[in-house]
Amino acid sequence: MVILLLEVEDMAIVVHSCTGETCMICGHTKTSGIHICNQLICDSCQKEIVETDVNNWKI
């Protein structure tokens, strides 16, 4: 059974599947995070990006 969550965003209906999406950073399937250009960045990757010092190079 797949449950779909609907939300209104900028006058458009966005459908999110509870089965998850692939994070564009880590590649894992996650159910929550932010969408940038229709791509998911999961909560853990978003947290790491925000907390990383600008002088700390990550590859």
VEXTORLUM-555172 format. One line per field, with one value per residue: y negated, x, z of N, C-alpha, C, O in turn; residue in three letters; residue number from 1. Coordinates in nm, 3 decimals, padded with zeros to 5 digits. Example, Ala and Ser with C-alpha at 12.3 -4.5 7.8 and 13.67 -1.06 7.14 Angstrom:
<atoms>
npy [00.569/00.225]
npx [01.319/01.285]
npz [00.780/00.708]
capy [00.450/00.106]
capx [01.230/01.367]
capz [00.780/00.714]
cpy [00.330/-00.003]
cpx [01.320/01.290]
cpz [00.780/00.787]
opy [00.332/-00.114]
opx [01.424/01.341]
opz [00.846/00.804]
code [ALA/SER]
pos [1/2]
</atoms>
This chain:
<atoms>
npy [00.117/-00.215/-00.532/-00.857/-01.187/-01.502/-01.839/-02.193/-02.403/-02.698/-02.753/-02.509/-02.160/-01.931/-01.607/-01.369/-01.067/-00.816/-00.608/-00.692/-00.881/-00.920/-01.058/-01.330/-01.378/-01.177/-00.944/-00.760/-00.614/-00.814/-00.954/-01.214/-01.561/-01.838/-01.989/-02.082/-02.223/-02.010/-01.792/-01.575/-01.657/-01.495/-01.504/-01.450/-01.498/-01.765/-01.881/-01.830/-01.984/-02.244/-02.269/-02.248/-02.403/-02.679/-02.680/-02.418/-02.176/-01.936/-01.625]
npx [00.084/00.066/00.102/00.012/00.118/-00.025/00.044/00.011/00.199/00.329/00.100/00.065/00.003/00.182/00.301/00.400/00.553/00.522/00.691/00.942/01.222/01.515/01.802/01.984/02.243/02.356/02.251/02.085/01.762/01.513/01.253/01.206/01.300/01.445/01.340/01.510/01.507/01.341/01.474/01.561/01.711/01.815/01.726/01.948/02.172/02.123/02.151/02.424/02.540/02.462/02.589/02.859/03.172/03.272/03.536/03.611/03.686/03.502/03.492]
npz [00.000/-00.091/00.040/-00.031/00.019/00.006/-00.067/-00.080/-00.274/-00.371/-00.530/-00.657/-00.662/-00.480/-00.483/-00.254/-00.203/00.044/00.033/-00.016/-00.150/-00.356/-00.219/-00.347/-00.267/-00.086/-00.191/-00.069/00.002/00.122/00.331/00.404/00.382/00.202/-00.104/-00.391/-00.698/-00.781/-00.673/-00.408/-00.098/00.172/00.525/00.697/00.530/00.466/00.719/00.767/00.561/00.634/00.882/00.823/00.820/00.620/00.545/00.557/00.350/00.176/00.019]
capy [00.000/-00.339/-00.649/-00.980/-01.310/-01.616/-01.971/-02.302/-02.476/-02.797/-02.734/-02.380/-02.047/-01.849/-01.474/-01.303/-00.927/-00.773/-00.503/-00.758/-00.929/-00.910/-01.183/-01.362/-01.388/-01.049/-00.834/-00.672/-00.640/-00.881/-01.002/-01.354/-01.648/-01.954/-01.972/-02.192/-02.187/-01.879/-01.688/-01.567/-01.654/-01.440/-01.583/-01.434/-01.570/-01.908/-01.920/-01.831/-02.099/-02.367/-02.275/-02.242/-02.531/-02.712/-02.651/-02.274/-02.115/-01.799/-01.566]
capx [00.000/00.142/00.028/00.062/00.091/-00.045/00.060/00.003/00.324/00.332/-00.020/00.071/-00.008/00.302/00.272/00.515/00.528/00.577/00.790/01.071/01.289/01.660/01.872/02.081/02.376/02.406/02.200/01.997/01.619/01.465/01.115/01.192/01.411/01.402/01.348/01.569/01.497/01.276/01.564/01.557/01.828/01.759/01.748/02.084/02.266/02.098/02.211/02.570/02.574/02.443/02.684/02.996/03.241/03.303/03.677/03.629/03.657/03.453/03.491]
capz [00.000/-00.100/00.088/-00.092/00.093/-00.083/-00.007/-00.177/-00.273/-00.478/-00.613/-00.726/-00.571/-00.483/-00.430/-00.195/-00.173/00.172/00.011/-00.015/-00.271/-00.346/-00.189/-00.452/-00.208/-00.034/-00.272/00.007/-00.008/00.244/00.321/00.438/00.347/00.125/-00.249/-00.467/-00.840/-00.786/-00.624/-00.263/-00.011/00.295/00.647/00.750/00.442/00.484/00.847/00.750/00.476/00.712/00.994/00.776/00.810/00.482/00.520/00.566/00.219/00.178/-00.116]
cpy [-00.124/-00.454/-00.772/-01.098/-01.423/-01.744/-02.075/-02.385/-02.567/-02.772/-02.606/-02.270/-01.959/-01.717/-01.413/-01.160/-00.891/-00.660/-00.561/-00.798/-00.916/-01.048/-01.208/-01.371/-01.249/-00.928/-00.735/-00.710/-00.695/-00.931/-01.148/-01.431/-01.769/-01.922/-02.099/-02.146/-02.044/-01.764/-01.693/-01.577/-01.612/-01.525/-01.571/-01.504/-01.720/-01.958/-01.929/-01.950/-02.228/-02.381/-02.273/-02.382/-02.556/-02.685/-02.501/-02.210/-01.971/-01.747/-01.447]
cpx [00.089/00.053/00.093/00.023/00.080/-00.024/00.053/00.129/00.327/00.220/-00.014/00.059/00.115/00.268/00.402/00.476/00.591/00.677/00.930/01.120/01.438/01.721/01.979/02.225/02.430/02.359/02.111/01.851/01.571/01.323/01.099/01.318/01.357/01.419/01.406/01.572/01.445/01.367/01.562/01.697/01.773/01.798/01.891/02.188/02.248/02.163/02.363/02.615/02.568/02.549/02.830/03.054/03.281/03.449/03.709/03.588/03.614/03.448/03.398]
cpz [00.000/-00.056/00.026/-00.006/-00.007/-00.006/-00.118/-00.163/-00.394/-00.580/-00.698/-00.622/-00.590/-00.417/-00.380/-00.161/-00.040/00.154/00.001/-00.152/-00.249/-00.324/-00.295/-00.399/-00.170/-00.113/-00.198/-00.014/00.125/00.221/00.355/00.403/00.272/-00.024/-00.311/-00.611/-00.857/-00.746/-00.471/-00.204/00.125/00.416/00.698/00.662/00.455/00.611/00.834/00.666/00.557/00.820/00.950/00.762/00.665/00.445/00.522/00.434/00.236/00.037/-00.115]
opy [-00.136/-00.471/-00.788/-01.110/-01.439/-01.757/-02.048/-02.433/-02.520/-02.772/-02.598/-02.287/-01.917/-01.714/-01.406/-01.137/-00.932/-00.619/-00.486/-00.756/-00.902/-01.142/-01.117/-01.372/-01.209/-00.820/-00.637/-00.825/-00.630/-00.947/-01.204/-01.375/-01.798/-01.839/-02.209/-02.044/-01.966/-01.649/-01.801/-01.513/-01.684/-01.606/-01.671/-01.562/-01.794/-02.064/-02.023/-02.011/-02.312/-02.492/-02.294/-02.469/-02.462/-02.668/-02.462/-02.191/-01.893/-01.817/-01.382]
opx [00.178/-00.057/00.214/-00.092/00.165/-00.068/00.085/00.162/00.327/00.244/-00.082/00.101/00.147/00.213/00.501/00.374/00.704/00.741/01.027/01.067/01.483/01.695/02.055/02.319/02.537/02.418/02.066/01.819/01.586/01.279/00.990/01.427/01.238/01.501/01.357/01.633/01.499/01.340/01.563/01.790/01.693/01.891/01.949/02.283/02.346/02.225/02.424/02.718/02.657/02.596/02.918/02.993/03.319/03.482/03.822/03.468/03.682/03.404/03.381]
opz [00.084/-00.108/00.032/00.037/-00.094/00.108/-00.234/-00.054/-00.508/-00.701/-00.800/-00.508/-00.702/-00.307/-00.452/-00.095/-00.013/00.251/00.010/-00.255/-00.135/-00.399/-00.329/-00.478/-00.217/-00.104/-00.257/-00.044/00.229/00.108/00.338/00.394/00.278/-00.062/-00.287/-00.644/-00.936/-00.782/-00.411/-00.253/00.186/00.410/00.740/00.715/00.455/00.612/00.884/00.695/00.548/00.848/01.033/00.701/00.595/00.328/00.493/00.409/00.303/-00.054/-00.218]
code [MET/VAL/ILE/LEU/LEU/LEU/GLU/VAL/GLU/ASP/MET/ALA/ILE/VAL/VAL/HIS/SER/CYS/THR/GLY/GLU/THR/CYS/MET/ILE/CYS/GLY/HIS/THR/LYS/THR/SER/GLY/ILE/HIS/ILE/CYS/ASN/GLN/LEU/ILE/CYS/ASP/SER/CYS/GLN/LYS/GLU/ILE/VAL/GLU/THR/ASP/VAL/ASN/ASN/TRP/LYS/ILE]
pos [1/2/3/4/5/6/7/8/9/10/11/12/13/14/15/16/17/18/19/20/21/22/23/24/25/26/27/28/29/30/31/32/33/34/35/36/37/38/39/40/41/42/43/44/45/46/47/48/49/50/51/52/53/54/55/56/57/58/59]
</atoms>
